[in-house]
Amino acid sequence: MLPKKVENILNEQIQKEGYSSNLYLAMASWADTEGYAGIAQWFFAQAEEELMHMMKFVHFINERGGHAIVPAFDQPPAKFDGIKKLFDQVLEHERFISGSINDIVALAIEEKDFATQNWIQWFVTEQIEEESSVQLIIDKLNLVGEKNMYLFDRDIMSLRGTGA
């Protein structure tokens, strides 16, 4: 049985993962309309991945005897101030999500909920990979600069899911 405090924090994470999906979808749409088809493709893939993460939380809560609540999501921004700033925002957001996952780990330990503690480790590892992947993109952007985006846009999918 899922402790109520753990159920509540996992339900909060559903909102965060769903918002992440919508945020990346908004970023994809913006990039697409700005002519960055490769960057848009990267963000569309990220949006789908975040939706999958949200579904993992929904299923886990329900399988453990809790009740997953699907919340409303805040509307993400529609416009962004350039590719470098866009990815800086992504890194900041992923660090926020990592902190949230760490809060779940801490509560699971406090509540002696060993099943959740074990299950959430997948997300701990996933967040390390997410932050590393985005940092790699930022590092590449710093090398090429914003004026030389054609090749970067063409090749960004080769950076998806890679670490440092």
Backbone as CSV, one residue per row, in Angstrom:
resi,resn,N_x,N_y,N_z,CA_x,CA_y,CA_z,C_x,C_y,C_z
1,MET,0.848,-1.188,0.000,0.000,0.000,0.000,0.889,1.246,0.000
2,LEU,0.492,2.204,-0.779,1.240,3.440,-0.939,0.925,4.401,0.209
3,PRO,1.959,4.830,0.959,1.704,5.819,2.015,1.105,7.102,1.420
4,LYS,0.181,7.722,2.119,-0.545,8.892,1.607,0.402,10.045,1.238
5,LYS,1.415,10.302,2.079,2.360,11.380,1.764,3.096,11.093,0.452
6,VAL,3.439,9.846,0.240,4.137,9.463,-0.995,3.180,9.584,-2.177
7,GLU,1.949,9.138,-1.999,0.941,9.282,-3.061,0.800,10.751,-3.457
8,ASN,0.752,11.625,-2.467,0.590,13.055,-2.758,1.768,13.620,-3.546
9,ILE,2.985,13.283,-3.139,4.149,13.831,-3.846,4.276,13.229,-5.254
10,LEU,3.877,11.973,-5.410,3.889,11.362,-6.747,2.845,12.021,-7.645
11,ASN,1.687,12.367,-7.075,0.672,13.085,-7.849,1.168,14.472,-8.251
12,GLU,1.931,15.117,-7.379,2.532,16.397,-7.751,3.492,16.210,-8.925
13,GLN,4.192,15.085,-8.942,5.136,14.821,-10.023,4.412,14.588,-11.343
14,ILE,3.212,14.039,-11.291,2.412,13.890,-12.517,2.240,15.253,-13.172
15,GLN,1.919,16.261,-12.367,1.739,17.613,-12.897,3.043,18.121,-13.507
16,LYS,4.151,17.883,-12.847,5.443,18.381,-13.331,5.848,17.703,-14.637
17,GLU,5.602,16.405,-14.724,5.951,15.681,-15.955,5.039,16.099,-17.105
18,GLY,3.750,16.277,-16.814,2.817,16.728,-17.849,3.148,18.128,-18.338
19,TYR,3.497,19.014,-17.396,3.903,20.359,-17.792,5.178,20.293,-18.629
20,SER,6.112,19.437,-18.247,7.349,19.280,-19.025,7.033,18.899,-20.464
21,SER,6.100,17.971,-20.644,5.705,17.557,-21.988,5.140,18.739,-22.764
22,ASN,4.248,19.494,-22.123,3.662,20.655,-22.794,4.709,21.737,-23.076
23,LEU,5.631,21.947,-22.150,6.687,22.930,-22.352,7.531,22.564,-23.568
24,TYR,7.933,21.297,-23.656,8.760,20.875,-24.778,7.977,20.880,-26.083
25,LEU,6.687,20.621,-26.006,5.844,20.725,-27.198,5.781,22.175,-27.671
26,ALA,5.645,23.111,-26.726,5.642,24.533,-27.084,6.983,24.944,-27.686
27,MET,8.066,24.446,-27.118,9.393,24.750,-27.652,9.554,24.167,-29.047
28,ALA,9.021,22.970,-29.264,9.077,22.333,-30.582,8.311,23.161,-31.611
29,SER,7.134,23.606,-31.235,6.316,24.399,-32.147,7.012,25.704,-32.504
30,TRP,7.591,26.357,-31.507,8.322,27.597,-31.766,9.496,27.340,-32.715
31,ALA,10.306,26.318,-32.409,11.461,26.013,-33.253,11.029,25.687,-34.683
32,ASP,9.941,24.957,-34.810,9.412,24.582,-36.121,9.051,25.821,-36.930
33,THR,8.382,26.776,-36.295,7.962,27.989,-37.010,9.117,28.944,-37.270
34,GLU,10.224,28.765,-36.559,11.410,29.591,-36.779,12.368,28.974,-37.804
35,GLY,11.993,27.827,-38.357,12.806,27.200,-39.392,13.836,26.206,-38.890
36,TYR,13.746,25.839,-37.624,14.686,24.881,-37.042,14.034,23.501,-36.961
37,ALA,13.921,22.839,-38.089,13.220,21.552,-38.145,13.899,20.487,-37.291
38,GLY,15.215,20.466,-37.268,15.931,19.474,-36.466,15.738,19.704,-34.983
39,ILE,15.838,20.950,-34.561,15.626,21.277,-33.153,14.189,20.983,-32.767
40,ALA,13.245,21.308,-33.654,11.834,20.988,-33.405,11.661,19.484,-33.225
41,GLN,12.279,18.689,-34.083,12.191,17.233,-33.984,12.718,16.759,-32.631
42,TRP,13.824,17.346,-32.167,14.398,16.985,-30.870,13.395,17.269,-29.757
43,PHE,12.764,18.448,-29.805,11.792,18.805,-28.771,10.514,17.983,-28.861
44,PHE,10.064,17.648,-30.072,8.888,16.775,-30.189,9.169,15.426,-29.526
45,ALA,10.370,14.892,-29.750,10.751,13.617,-29.119,10.804,13.764,-27.595
46,GLN,11.339,14.887,-27.114,11.395,15.121,-25.668,9.990,15.219,-25.074
47,ALA,9.088,15.880,-25.790,7.703,16.017,-25.311,7.056,14.641,-25.156
48,GLU,7.279,13.769,-26.124,6.727,12.408,-26.035,7.335,11.652,-24.860
49,GLU,8.624,11.825,-24.637,9.296,11.142,-23.532,8.738,11.604,-22.178
50,GLU,8.512,12.898,-22.039,7.956,13.422,-20.781,6.536,12.923,-20.551
51,LEU,5.781,12.779,-21.617,4.427,12.212,-21.505,4.509,10.768,-21.013
52,MET,5.473,10.017,-21.534,5.691,8.643,-21.078,6.061,8.618,-19.593
53,HIS,6.879,9.581,-19.163,7.239,9.657,-17.744,5.991,9.900,-16.897
54,MET,5.139,10.808,-17.342,3.907,11.085,-16.611,3.072,9.806,-16.475
55,MET,2.969,9.059,-17.560,2.181,7.819,-17.543,2.776,6.798,-16.578
56,LYS,4.096,6.739,-16.470,4.729,5.830,-15.513,4.283,6.152,-14.091
57,PHE,4.206,7.439,-13.760,3.742,7.839,-12.429,2.279,7.466,-12.223
58,VAL,1.444,7.713,-13.218,0.020,7.361,-13.111,-0.126,5.867,-12.829
59,HIS,0.527,5.053,-13.627,0.413,3.594,-13.455,0.964,3.135,-12.105
60,PHE,2.100,3.678,-11.701,2.707,3.260,-10.444,1.792,3.580,-9.264
61,ILE,1.257,4.790,-9.226,0.374,5.172,-8.128,-0.826,4.225,-8.064
62,ASN,-1.451,3.998,-9.184,-2.646,3.139,-9.203,-2.311,1.689,-8.864
63,GLU,-1.194,1.189,-9.353,-0.785,-0.192,-9.057,-0.482,-0.399,-7.585
64,ARG,-0.072,0.661,-6.900,0.265,0.562,-5.475,-0.936,0.841,-4.571
65,GLY,-2.118,0.952,-5.138,-3.318,1.151,-4.328,-3.674,2.602,-4.078
66,GLY,-2.960,3.514,-4.737,-3.296,4.925,-4.625,-4.259,5.326,-5.730
67,HIS,-4.446,6.619,-5.881,-5.303,7.145,-6.933,-4.565,8.283,-7.632
68,ALA,-4.141,8.013,-8.856,-3.448,9.032,-9.642,-4.455,10.087,-10.080
69,ILE,-4.094,11.333,-9.864,-4.943,12.463,-10.239,-4.279,13.199,-11.398
70,VAL,-5.019,13.351,-12.477,-4.495,14.067,-13.639,-4.926,15.525,-13.505
71,PRO,-3.953,16.422,-13.304,-4.281,17.824,-13.053,-4.382,18.634,-14.345
72,ALA,-4.827,19.864,-14.195,-4.707,20.833,-15.284,-3.243,21.266,-15.337
73,PHE,-2.813,21.668,-16.490,-1.429,22.110,-16.661,-1.408,23.585,-17.022
74,ASP,-0.458,24.314,-16.450,-0.274,25.717,-16.819,0.141,25.785,-18.278
75,GLN,-0.257,26.848,-18.940,0.146,27.031,-20.327,1.603,27.468,-20.375
76,PRO,2.421,26.766,-21.150,3.833,27.166,-21.269,3.955,28.400,-22.172
77,PRO,5.113,29.045,-22.149,5.327,30.185,-23.056,5.207,29.734,-24.510
78,ALA,4.901,30.686,-25.386,4.770,30.376,-26.815,5.955,30.894,-27.624
79,LYS,6.699,31.837,-27.059,7.832,32.425,-27.775,9.072,32.339,-26.902
80,PHE,10.211,32.237,-27.576,11.481,32.075,-26.873,12.519,33.002,-27.509
81,ASP,13.578,33.310,-26.770,14.556,34.321,-27.167,15.824,33.727,-27.764
82,GLY,15.691,32.819,-28.686,16.867,32.268,-29.341,17.194,30.868,-28.859
83,ILE,17.952,30.170,-29.653,18.251,28.755,-29.412,19.083,28.559,-28.146
84,LYS,20.121,29.337,-27.953,20.972,29.164,-26.759,20.157,29.377,-25.490
85,LYS,19.391,30.456,-25.439,18.559,30.715,-24.262,17.512,29.625,-24.086
86,LEU,17.014,29.106,-25.189,16.030,28.023,-25.140,16.610,26.819,-24.402
87,PHE,17.812,26.408,-24.782,18.418,25.251,-24.140,18.891,25.551,-22.718
88,ASP,19.249,26.806,-22.440,19.537,27.182,-21.054,18.290,26.989,-20.190
89,GLN,17.122,27.344,-20.735,15.860,27.143,-20.020,15.595,25.655,-19.801
90,VAL,15.906,24.858,-20.799,15.698,23.410,-20.683,16.569,22.851,-19.561
91,LEU,17.830,23.246,-19.510,18.722,22.755,-18.462,18.208,23.174,-17.083
92,GLU,17.783,24.408,-16.954,17.226,24.884,-15.685,15.988,24.060,-15.308
93,HIS,15.136,23.785,-16.283,13.931,22.999,-16.014,14.286,21.562,-15.609
94,GLU,15.235,20.958,-16.309,15.629,19.586,-15.973,16.243,19.520,-14.574
95,ARG,16.978,20.544,-14.190,17.526,20.583,-12.829,16.404,20.701,-11.798
96,PHE,15.362,21.459,-12.117,14.191,21.554,-11.252,13.532,20.179,-11.097
97,ILE,13.382,19.461,-12.207,12.780,18.122,-12.164,13.668,17.178,-11.361
98,SER,14.980,17.270,-11.528,15.889,16.433,-10.738,15.701,16.681,-9.248
99,GLY,15.568,17.932,-8.860,15.326,18.261,-7.458,14.024,17.668,-6.958
100,SER,13.020,17.691,-7.798,11.721,17.119,-7.442,11.806,15.598,-7.268
101,ILE,12.527,14.951,-8.144,12.742,13.497,-8.029,13.505,13.197,-6.737
102,ASN,14.503,13.993,-6.429,15.255,13.802,-5.179,14.351,13.963,-3.959
103,ASP,13.397,14.888,-4.023,12.443,15.056,-2.927,11.603,13.794,-2.737
104,ILE,11.247,13.146,-3.837,10.478,11.897,-3.759,11.322,10.813,-3.096
105,VAL,12.585,10.717,-3.502,13.489,9.739,-2.891,13.574,9.971,-1.387
106,ALA,13.781,11.214,-0.996,13.914,11.540,0.433,12.652,11.173,1.203
107,LEU,11.485,11.465,0.649,10.241,11.137,1.336,10.033,9.621,1.402
108,ALA,10.357,8.923,0.328,10.221,7.462,0.336,11.109,6.848,1.417
109,ILE,12.303,7.385,1.592,13.197,6.901,2.649,12.596,7.210,4.014
110,GLU,12.132,8.444,4.184,11.532,8.861,5.459,10.318,7.997,5.818
111,GLU,9.514,7.667,4.817,8.292,6.880,5.039,8.560,5.361,5.037
112,LYS,9.813,4.989,4.838,10.197,3.579,4.741,9.381,2.847,3.664
113,ASP,9.169,3.551,2.566,8.456,3.004,1.404,9.516,2.498,0.426
114,PHE,9.947,1.277,0.663,11.063,0.721,-0.095,10.702,0.434,-1.547
115,ALA,9.446,0.133,-1.821,9.022,-0.102,-3.205,9.165,1.179,-4.040
116,THR,8.689,2.283,-3.493,8.820,3.559,-4.212,10.284,3.957,-4.312
117,GLN,11.013,3.756,-3.237,12.438,4.098,-3.247,13.160,3.336,-4.357
118,ASN,12.851,2.074,-4.519,13.458,1.272,-5.578,12.978,1.736,-6.957
119,TRP,11.685,1.919,-7.108,11.095,2.288,-8.403,11.604,3.634,-8.905
120,ILE,11.721,4.604,-8.018,12.087,5.973,-8.406,13.540,6.075,-8.863
121,GLN,14.362,5.068,-8.558,15.765,5.109,-8.979,15.909,5.199,-10.494
122,TRP,14.962,4.641,-11.239,14.995,4.758,-12.702,14.976,6.231,-13.096
123,PHE,14.153,7.014,-12.413,14.048,8.441,-12.701,15.299,9.203,-12.260
124,VAL,15.921,8.770,-11.174,17.176,9.394,-10.743,18.209,9.261,-11.867
125,THR,18.347,8.060,-12.393,19.283,7.815,-13.496,18.871,8.584,-14.745
126,GLU,17.589,8.594,-15.036,17.076,9.304,-16.208,17.410,10.793,-16.131
127,GLN,17.284,11.387,-14.966,17.567,12.811,-14.820,19.047,13.119,-14.993
128,ILE,19.902,12.233,-14.546,21.342,12.415,-14.792,21.587,12.465,-16.301
129,GLU,20.955,11.547,-17.025,21.108,11.498,-18.483,20.517,12.735,-19.151
130,GLU,19.351,13.178,-18.678,18.704,14.358,-19.268,19.586,15.593,-19.106
131,GLU,20.062,15.824,-17.898,20.904,16.997,-17.664,22.185,16.925,-18.483
132,SER,22.795,15.760,-18.537,24.031,15.583,-19.290,23.814,15.832,-20.779
133,SER,22.715,15.325,-21.309,22.397,15.488,-22.723,22.185,16.953,-23.079
134,VAL,21.452,17.671,-22.247,21.202,19.088,-22.506,22.488,19.894,-22.345
135,GLN,23.305,19.560,-21.360,24.581,20.259,-21.191,25.465,20.056,-22.406
136,LEU,25.465,18.857,-22.971,26.236,18.590,-24.187,25.759,19.483,-25.331
137,ILE,24.465,19.643,-25.464,23.920,20.519,-26.517,24.361,21.960,-26.277
138,ILE,24.284,22.413,-25.039,24.722,23.780,-24.715,26.205,23.950,-25.019
139,ASP,27.002,22.954,-24.688,28.430,23.009,-25.000,28.653,23.134,-26.505
140,LYS,27.906,22.378,-27.295,28.028,22.446,-28.756,27.574,23.816,-29.261
141,LEU,26.489,24.336,-28.688,26.019,25.669,-29.083,27.071,26.732,-28.785
142,ASN,27.753,26.591,-27.662,28.812,27.535,-27.324,29.950,27.470,-28.341
143,LEU,30.186,26.296,-28.900,31.242,26.143,-29.910,30.848,26.749,-31.253
144,VAL,29.602,26.518,-31.680,29.204,26.965,-33.014,28.679,28.387,-33.047
145,GLY,28.163,28.885,-31.942,27.566,30.220,-31.943,26.213,30.198,-32.640
146,GLU,25.412,31.207,-32.407,24.044,31.222,-32.950,23.982,31.598,-34.424
147,LYS,25.062,32.037,-35.006,25.031,32.430,-36.419,25.303,31.248,-37.343
148,ASN,25.765,30.156,-36.822,26.109,28.979,-37.628,25.191,27.808,-37.285
149,MET,23.898,28.030,-37.347,22.950,27.044,-36.832,22.535,25.977,-37.845
150,TYR,22.820,26.154,-39.122,22.346,25.195,-40.108,22.829,23.771,-39.819
151,LEU,24.119,23.579,-39.658,24.655,22.238,-39.403,24.233,21.718,-38.040
152,PHE,24.198,22.612,-37.044,23.742,22.198,-35.713,22.306,21.697,-35.786
153,ASP,21.443,22.458,-36.446,20.039,22.067,-36.583,19.915,20.737,-37.326
154,ARG,20.725,20.553,-38.330,20.695,19.318,-39.109,21.123,18.109,-38.277
155,ASP,22.091,18.309,-37.374,22.718,17.191,-36.668,22.249,16.984,-35.231
156,ILE,21.333,17.792,-34.722,20.984,17.735,-33.297,20.444,16.375,-32.862
157,MET,19.726,15.692,-33.713,19.171,14.403,-33.294,20.258,13.380,-32.990
158,SER,21.440,13.569,-33.553,22.535,12.652,-33.233,23.026,12.866,-31.798
159,LEU,22.657,14.003,-31.176,23.055,14.278,-29.799,22.006,13.795,-28.793
160,ARG,20.814,13.418,-29.271,19.725,13.041,-28.383,20.083,11.773,-27.611
161,GLY,19.984,11.886,-26.309,20.191,10.727,-25.460,21.651,10.389,-25.189
162,THR,22.546,11.256,-25.630,23.953,10.979,-25.353,24.397,11.742,-24.129
163,GLY,25.356,11.212,-23.441,25.917,11.891,-22.262,27.084,12.775,-22.659
164,ALA,27.796,13.219,-21.678,28.930,14.127,-21.925,30.090,13.430,-22.582
